[in-house]
Amino acid sequence: MGGVTSSMAAKFAFFPPNPPSYKLITEGATGLLLLDPFPHRENVDVLRLPTRRGTETVAVYVRHPMATSTLLYSHGNATDIGQMYELFIELSIHLRVNLMGYDYSGYGQSSGKPSEQNTYADIEAAYKCLEENYGAKQEDIILYGQSVGSGPTLDLAARLPKLRAVVLHSPILSGLRVMYPVKRSYWFDIYKNIDKIPSVRCPVLVVHGTADEVVDCSHGKQLWQLCQEKYEPLWIKGGNHCDLELFPAYLRHLKKFISSVEKSHSRRHNAPTSSADRHHERYSRWSTDQCLDAPRKSTGYWRERPRTSIDRSEKPRIIQDYSLKSQNNLDKSRMSFDQIERSRRSVELCHEKSRRSIDQQLEKARKSVDWLDRIRAG
């Protein structure tokens, strides 16, 4: 039955970019693995990681000299680490973290085919690499899952009791619940995050756009309600599924969260605190209805690849800040709105194709659900 589930999942849940956005090449002089077309960076490693299911996942590891945390990033659908590469660099710089991003089986240059179980093996291989190759400890690692990436993220987080933190970016309750408001979990459903998140024991930040047209914001809110250790969530007013990085509140809130969990970790190890103090610290950060404003003009923020925005109602200005020069030079590197519009049309076309494919595949699943309900009613 597990094979049937994986087959169904692969049909309606995974849309790897075709062709991949990058190639792997080996530098002749050094033997280093490089991500083409990106120039080699001294602080970036490109890796092939074997998984327990016999595939190889391609990963990138970005070092930061001042990092005390390591972010393990599981990206969303219809993208790969080539498209995410520059964002990974920027997150590492601005959050002062080491960062590992990886491609799921069948995505980018990773071998194998996309499936729910393969993504679990992929994230396990990346986590194992962090521990064995880079000396990261469980209590120093923050798992970050975006959209479909919330599936492998929560599956692993539920099995690691000493994690530093988890970030859920536009997460899903489950694969089937994205399309249909089912009230129970069925055997053919995938990424049953709703059933796994109560087992996560570390602080959890949930970020979701209130105008998300792909995964409704109610998914993020329900997952937040089920968290054991809630952190103040970020409901981005007007944010859609693929443009949250464009809002100044996104990076600001993410920095605040990472600073908070790092300070909390440091206090636990360096100074005893009373039970009352810990209780106050934990609950004072909570908010049940945090809703921030739409994006304003940014004077010191970063950029995001134009692939992200699919929301026609907002046109946030995008800042390119790869070299971290002074803010006086930022205006020179702003992208034109023509580029943004072209990318929006491309993303919208991708989502339209995805929705048609999902509707066709899930019609069979819905009939199966109706059949099961009729049997129970009879």
C-alpha positions in Angstrom: 0.0 0.0 0.0 2.9 2.3 0.7 4.0 2.0 -3.0 0.6 3.0 -4.1 0.7 6.0 -1.8 4.1 7.1 -3.1 2.9 6.7 -6.7 -0.2 8.8 -6.1 1.9 11.4 -4.3 4.3 11.7 -7.2 1.5 12.4 -9.6 -0.2 15.3 -7.9 2.4 16.7 -5.4 5.7 17.1 -7.3 6.6 19.4 -10.1 10.4 19.6 -10.5 11.7 22.2 -12.9 12.3 20.8 -16.3 15.0 21.4 -17.4 16.9 21.9 -14.1 18.1 25.4 -13.5 21.7 24.3 -12.9 24.4 21.7 -13.9 27.1 20.0 -11.8 30.6 20.3 -13.1 33.9 19.2 -11.6 36.7 21.7 -11.6 39.7 20.1 -13.3 42.5 21.7 -11.2 41.0 21.1 -7.7 38.4 18.4 -8.3 35.8 20.6 -6.6 32.1 20.1 -7.4 30.6 23.3 -8.7 27.1 24.6 -9.4 27.0 25.9 -12.9 26.4 28.8 -13.9 27.3 30.2 -10.5 30.9 31.3 -9.7 32.7 29.4 -7.1 32.6 30.8 -3.5 35.1 29.9 -0.9 32.4 29.6 1.8 30.1 27.4 -0.3 30.4 23.6 -0.7 28.5 21.7 -3.3 27.8 18.1 -2.3 26.4 14.8 -3.5 24.8 12.9 -0.6 23.9 9.2 -0.7 20.5 8.4 0.9 19.2 5.3 2.6 16.9 4.6 -0.4 19.8 4.4 -2.9 19.5 7.8 -4.5 21.9 10.8 -4.4 20.7 14.2 -3.3 22.6 17.4 -4.4 23.1 19.9 -1.6 24.9 23.2 -1.0 26.4 24.2 2.3 27.0 28.0 3.0 29.3 28.9 5.9 29.0 32.1 7.9 32.1 33.0 10.1 29.9 34.2 13.0 27.2 31.5 12.9 26.0 29.8 16.1 23.0 28.1 14.3 22.7 26.0 11.2 19.6 26.3 9.0 18.5 23.2 7.1 16.3 24.5 4.3 13.7 22.3 2.5 12.5 24.3 -0.5 9.0 24.5 -2.0 7.6 22.9 -5.1 8.5 23.7 -8.8 12.0 25.0 -7.8 15.4 23.6 -7.2 18.6 24.7 -5.4 19.8 26.6 -8.5 16.8 28.9 -8.3 17.2 29.1 -4.6 21.0 29.6 -4.5 21.2 33.3 -4.3 18.5 33.4 -1.6 20.5 30.9 0.4 23.5 33.2 0.2 21.5 36.2 1.3 19.8 34.3 4.2 23.1 33.1 5.5 24.5 36.7 5.4 21.5 38.5 6.9 20.6 35.8 9.6 24.3 35.0 10.4 23.7 31.3 10.1 25.3 28.4 8.3 22.8 27.1 5.8 22.3 23.8 3.9 19.8 23.5 1.1 19.2 20.3 -0.8 17.2 19.0 -3.8 14.6 16.3 -3.4 15.0 13.1 -5.4 14.2 13.9 -9.0 14.7 17.6 -8.6 17.7 19.5 -10.0 20.6 17.1 -10.4 19.4 14.7 -7.6 18.9 11.2 -8.8 15.8 9.1 -8.4 12.1 10.0 -8.7 10.1 12.4 -6.5 8.1 10.6 -3.7 7.1 11.3 -0.2 9.3 8.6 1.2 12.3 9.8 -0.9 12.0 13.3 0.5 12.2 11.9 4.0 15.4 10.0 3.0 16.7 13.2 1.4 16.4 15.4 4.4 17.9 12.6 6.6 20.9 12.5 4.4 21.3 16.3 4.6 20.9 16.2 8.4 23.4 13.3 8.7 25.9 15.3 6.6 25.6 18.3 8.9 26.4 16.2 12.0 29.1 14.0 10.5 30.9 16.4 8.0 30.4 19.8 9.7 30.1 18.9 13.4 26.7 20.4 13.8 24.8 19.3 16.9 21.0 18.7 17.0 20.6 21.6 19.5 22.3 24.0 17.0 20.1 23.1 14.0 17.0 25.0 12.8 14.8 23.1 10.3 13.2 25.4 7.7 10.3 24.0 5.5 8.7 26.0 2.8 5.3 24.8 1.3 5.7 21.1 0.4 9.1 21.3 2.2 7.1 21.5 5.5 6.4 17.8 5.0 10.0 16.4 5.3 10.8 19.2 7.8 8.0 18.1 10.3 8.6 14.4 9.7 12.2 14.9 10.9 11.4 17.4 13.6 9.0 15.1 15.2 11.8 12.6 15.7 14.5 15.0 17.0 13.7 16.2 20.6 16.6 18.5 21.0 16.3 20.7 17.9 16.9 24.4 18.3 13.9 25.5 16.4 11.6 25.0 13.3 10.4 27.5 10.8 7.3 26.7 8.7 6.9 29.0 5.6 3.5 28.7 3.9 3.1 25.2 5.3 0.4 22.6 4.4 -1.8 20.6 6.8 -1.5 17.7 4.4 -1.3 17.1 0.7 -5.0 16.2 0.3 -6.2 19.1 2.5 -4.6 21.6 0.1 -7.3 20.7 -2.4 -10.2 19.4 -0.3 -11.4 20.3 3.3 -11.3 16.7 4.5 -11.8 16.2 8.3 -9.8 13.1 8.7 -6.5 11.6 7.5 -6.8 8.9 4.8 -4.2 6.3 3.9 -3.5 7.8 0.5 -2.9 11.3 1.9 0.7 12.5 2.0 2.7 14.8 4.3 0.3 14.5 7.2 1.7 17.5 9.1 -1.5 17.9 11.1 -0.7 14.6 12.8 3.0 15.2 13.3 3.3 18.7 14.6 2.0 18.0 18.1 5.2 15.8 18.5 7.6 18.7 17.8 9.1 19.8 21.1 11.1 22.9 20.1 10.0 26.5 19.3 8.1 26.8 16.1 7.7 29.9 13.9 4.9 29.9 11.3 5.0 32.4 8.5 2.0 32.6 6.1 0.5 35.1 3.7 -3.1 36.1 4.3 -3.7 36.2 0.5 -2.2 32.9 -0.3 -4.0 31.4 -3.3 -2.2 28.1 -3.3 -2.2 27.0 0.3 -4.8 28.9 2.4 -3.6 30.8 5.4 -5.8 28.6 7.6 -3.3 25.8 7.1 -0.6 27.8 8.8 -2.9 29.0 11.6 -4.1 25.5 12.4 -0.6 24.2 12.5 0.4 27.0 14.8 -2.5 26.2 17.2 -1.2 22.6 17.4 2.3 23.5 18.3 3.7 22.5 21.7 6.0 25.5 21.9 4.5 28.4 19.9 6.4 31.5 18.9 4.7 34.7 17.8 3.5 33.9 14.2 3.8 36.1 11.2 0.6 36.5 9.2 1.7 38.7 6.3 -1.1 40.9 5.2 -1.5 40.6 1.4 1.2 38.0 1.1 0.7 35.3 -1.5 2.3 31.8 -1.7 5.5 32.7 -3.5 6.3 36.3 -2.5 6.7 36.5 1.3 10.5 37.2 1.0 9.6 40.5 -0.6 8.0 41.9 2.5 10.3 43.7 4.9 8.5 42.0 7.9 9.6 38.6 6.7 13.3 39.1 7.3 12.8 41.3 10.3 10.6 38.7 12.1 13.0 35.8 11.0 16.0 37.7 12.5 14.0 38.3 15.7 13.1 34.6 16.0 16.6 33.3 15.4 18.0 35.8 17.9 15.4 34.7 20.5 16.1 31.0 20.2 19.9 31.6 20.2 19.7 33.7 23.4 17.4 31.1 25.0 19.8 28.3 24.1 22.7 30.4 25.6 20.8 31.1 28.8 19.9 27.4 29.3 23.6 26.4 29.1 25.2 29.4 30.9 22.8 30.5 33.6 20.2 28.7 35.7 16.7 30.2 35.6 13.7 29.6 37.6 10.6 27.8 36.4 8.6 31.0 36.6 11.1 32.9 34.5 11.0 30.2 31.8 7.2 30.2 31.9 7.1 34.0 31.5 9.7 34.0 28.6 7.8 31.3 26.7 4.4 32.8 26.9 5.2 36.5 26.6 6.1 36.0 22.9 2.8 34.4 21.9 0.3 36.1 19.8 -2.9 34.6 18.4 -3.6 37.2 15.8 -0.4 38.8 14.6 -1.1 40.5 11.2 1.5 42.9 9.7 1.2 45.5 7.1 1.7 45.1 3.4 5.2 45.9 2.1 6.5 49.4 2.3 9.4 51.0 0.5 12.5 49.3 1.7 15.6 51.3 2.5 17.9 48.6 3.8 16.5 45.3 2.9 17.6 42.7 0.4 16.5 41.2 -2.8 14.6 38.1 -4.0 14.7 36.4 -7.3 11.9 37.6 -9.6 10.5 34.1 -9.7 8.6 34.7 -6.5 5.8 37.1 -7.0 2.4 36.0 -8.3 0.3 38.6 -6.5 -0.9 41.2 -9.0 -2.3 43.5 -6.2 1.2 44.3 -4.8 4.3 45.4 -6.6 7.0 45.5 -3.9 10.3 46.9 -5.0 13.1 44.3 -5.1 16.5 45.1 -3.9 19.6 43.4 -5.1 22.2 43.4 -2.4 24.5 40.5 -3.3 27.8 42.3 -2.4 26.4 44.1 0.7 27.6 47.5 -0.4 26.5 50.6 1.4 22.9 51.6 1.3 23.7 54.5 -1.0 24.2 52.1 -3.8 21.0 50.1 -3.4 18.8 52.2 -5.6 21.1 51.5 -8.6 20.4 47.8 -8.4 16.6 47.8 -8.3 15.0 45.6 -10.9 12.6 46.9 -13.5 8.9 46.2 -13.1 8.9 44.7 -16.6 11.2 41.9 -15.3 8.9 41.3 -12.4 5.8 41.1 -14.6 7.5 38.6 -17.0 8.4 36.4 -14.0 4.8 36.7 -12.6 3.3 35.5 -15.8 5.8 32.6 -15.9 4.9 31.6 -12.3 1.2 31.9 -12.9 1.4 29.6 -16.0 3.3 27.1 -13.9 0.6 27.2 -11.1 -2.2 26.9 -13.7 -0.6 23.8 -15.2 -0.1 22.4 -11.7 -3.7 23.0 -10.7 -5.1 21.2 -13.8 -2.9 18.2 -13.1 -3.8 18.2 -9.4 -7.5 18.4 -10.2 -7.3 15.4 -12.6 -5.3 13.2 -10.2 -7.3 14.2 -7.0 -10.7 13.5 -8.7 -9.9 9.8 -8.3 -8.9 10.4 -4.6 -12.1 12.2 -3.9 -14.2 9.4 -5.4 -12.3 7.0 -3.1 -13.1 9.3 -0.1 -16.8 9.4 -1.1 -16.8 5.6 -1.4 -15.3 5.2 2.1 -17.9 7.6 3.5 -20.8 5.7 1.9 -19.5 2.4 3.4 -19.3 4.0 6.9 -22.7 5.5 6.5 -24.2 2.2 5.4 
